[in-house]
Amino acid sequence: MILSVVYGIAIKESKDPYLSTPEIALNGFAEAGIPSRFGVDYFPFLKYVPSWVPGASFQKQAEHWRKILEDIREKPFLYVQDQLVS
């Protein structure tokens, strides 16, 4: 409803990317919120370790979630821009 009112996006079906992407982000948020899920919770200095180091896989996961959040923010805006241009 919000996407329709604010951005003019009509949701087609339940597997619409505008609905599935936020669901993935919420699942990631729930996973990241589990206490001591990642080693960086115990050892904060790990956030400065390169992502290729064994045990720093949390950085790749965080980057994946960051891209999903950017998609949630940017895709509706880009849709509106495309509609204005065409």
N, C-alpha and C positions, 0 to 999 in steps of 0.2 A: 504494500500500500504506500509506504513512504517513497519507494523508488518511483512509483507511478506519479505521485503528487509533486515531488521535488524535482525529479529528473525527466519525467515523461517516459519512463521505461515500462513497457508492458511485459510482465513476466509470463512466459509461454507455458512452462510446465514445471514439475517439481525438480527436474534435473537441470534447471536453468543455471548458468554459471554465476549469475547474480545472487543466487540462493546457496549454491554449493560452496562457493569460495568462503563466505563468512562462516559456514559450518566447519570447514577445515580449520579456519583460524581459531574458532572457539575450542575445537578439539586440541589444537596446539597449545592454547592458553591453559587449558585444564591440565595437559601433560606437563607443561613447564611449571605450573603452580604446585606440583607435588613436592613436598619438602625432601631435600637430599636426592632428587632425581638425577642430578648431574654432579660430576666431580667438582665443578666450580662452586657449588654450594659449600663444600668443605674447605676447598683451597681457592680462595678468590684470585690468587695470582695466575691461575690458569686462563683467565680471560685475556692475558697478554701473550699466551703461547700461540704460535702459528697453528692454523687448522689442520696441517698435515701431520702434526705430532700425534702419536697414539694417545688416546685418552681425551683428545680435544674435539671429538666428533660433535660435541654440543654446539660448537661454533657453526658447523655446516647446517645443523638443524635450526639454529637461530636465524641464519641467513635465509633459509627456506621459508620460515615463518614471516620474516621481514618482507620478503617479496610478496607473499600472500596478502599481508596487510596493506602494502602499497597498491596492489591490484584492487583491493576493496575500496581504497580511497580514490584512485585515479580512474578506473574504468568508467564509472558513471559520469564523471566530469568529461572524459574524452568522448563519450557517447554524445553528450550534449553539444560539445564543440563540433563533432562531425555532423550533427543534425543542423546546426546553425549554418555551416558552410554549404551543405547541399540543399 
